Amino acid sequence: MSNLFVVAYNDLATANQVRDKVLSLTREHLVELEDIVVVERRESDGKIKLHQAVNHTATGAAGGALWGGVIGMLFLVPFLGAAVGAAAGAAGGAVTDTGINDGFMKELSQNLRPGAAAVFALVKQAAQDKVIPELAVFGGQLVQTSLSNEEEESLREMAQAAQQKAQQKAQETAQQESAQGAGA
């Protein structure tokens, strides 16, 4: 069973960095995702914008063009077949909603302040002891999970400990650099 995690950030850039980090952790086989989406609440007009990891419209158009071209070759009109197939595939892809429900993300994101963003991640499984420290350095506020209350509290404690450890390490590094600069 997959678990949903929603973490809010002060800005879109940080949320995008977190998404990119999670995607790199999937390449390292530390996280197995079903879906990950960055949602921003625009500062200019307050509207909610979803930044999907998978563009279903483009995927549908590409697949439709391929199959339309193949079918078009059978009837000796490959370009017409590809064009019709691409249009049909794009239309089908635009109405496809897999992973996290778009309506749910928009509804929950209404609580974000303008200019803020959130990462919605639907996680099949993860190596928490390795993933949490990697993501804790970005900060953020855990908004919602599908974990039990006990599991969620444990996650919050792990994240807080990882953030404190990252802050302590950053302070030590700054002190070492300061000491090296004074000694030079």
N, C-alpha and C positions, 0 to 999 in steps of 0.2 A: 504494500500500500504506500502511496506517495504522501508526502507532507507538504503543506503550503507554508511558506515563510514570506512575510511582508515586512520590509525594513525601509524606513523613511530616512532621507538625507536632505541636507540643507540646499543642495543644488543638483542640477542635472549632470554636471560634469562628474561629480563624485559617484552618483548612481551608475553612470556609464562605466566608470572605472571598476566598480564592484562587479557589474555584469561581465565585463571583459575578464576580470580575475576569476570569476566563477567558471566562465567558459574555458579558461586556461587550466583550471583545476579539473575540468571534465576530460581534457586531453591527457592529463596525468592520471586519470582513472581514480581520482579522489572523490568525485561527485558524479552521480548519475542523474541527469535531469530529464524531466518530461517537458518542461517549458520554463522560460525565463523572459520577463518583460520589464522594461523600464517605463514607468508612467510619470509624466511630468504635469504639473499644474502651471500653465504659462503665467508669467508675471504680467504680461501685457493685457491679456483679456480674461485670465482666470480659467480658461478652457482646459480640459483634460486631453492630453495627447498620449497615445500608446506607441511605444517603440518596440515592436515585436521582433523577436530574434529570427523568426521565419516569416517571410513575406509570401503568404498563400496565393496572392493575386499573381505575383511574378512566377512562382512555381507552377501554378495552374496554366498560365499563358505559355510557358516553355513546354510543358508536357502536352498541352493541347496543340501547339504548333507542330511538335514532333509527330504526334499521332495523326493530326490533320494532314500533314505532308505525306505520310505513308499511305493514308487512305486516298488522298488526292492522286497519288501516283497510280493507284489501281484504275482510276477513272481518267487518267492522263491530264489532270489539272492540279499538279502538286502545289502551286503557289496559292490558288484559291482555297484548296483544302487546308493548307497551313494557316492562312489568314482566318478562315472560319474556325478552325481548331483552336487557334490562339485566343480568339475572342470568346469562344465557349469556355475554354480552360480558365481564362482570366475571370470570367463571370462566376464560374464555379468556385474558384479559389477565393474570390472576394467574400463569398457567403460562408466559407468554411471557417469554423471556430474550433480549434483543437486546443487542448491544454487548459489554461486558466480562462474562465469565462470573462469576456470583455466587459459585459455589463457589471459584473461584480467588481472588477478592477476600477471602472469609472466611478461607481457608487462609493467605494471605499476611499478613493483618491480625492473626493470632494472635501475631505477633512484636511488635506494638505494645504499649507499656506501657499499663496502665489509665489512662484520661483522655486519651490521645493520639488523633489522627485522621490519616487519609491521604487524599490526593486521587488517584484513579485517572482518568487521562484517555487516551482513545483518539483520537489526533489524525491526521486525514487529511493536513493540511499546515498550516504556520505560518510566519510571518515572524519567524524566530528573533531577528534583530537588534533587533526592536521588542518582541517578547513577553517575552524573558528579562529585560530590565531592569525591565519592569512587574511581573513575578512575583518577582524576586530580593529585593525589599524585604520580602517576607513571611518570608524565611529558608526553613527547611525542609531536609529531608535527602532527597536523591534515593536511593530505595530500589531501584528496578528500572526498566529500560527495555527496549525491544525493539531498540534501536540496536546497531550493531556496537561493539566495544570502542573503536575509534578515535573514532567519532562520540560515544559516551557520554563519553569523556574530554574531547573538545572542548566538549561541552555543560557538563560540570562546570567547566571553566576559564572559559567564558563567564559562567556563573552566579556563580562566585566573584568575577570581575572586576566584574560588575554589582553584587554585594552590597557590595564594597569602595567602589565609586563612590557608592552610595547612602548608606553610612555616612559617607563623607567629606563629601558634600553636607549631610547632617543636622548634622554637626559645624560646618560653615561657617555654616549657618543659625542654629544655637544661639549661635555666637560673635557673629554680627551682631546678634541679638536682645539678647544680653547687653551688647554695646557701646552699643546704642541705649538700653537701660534705664539704663545708668550715666551716659549723657550727658544724660538728661532731668531 
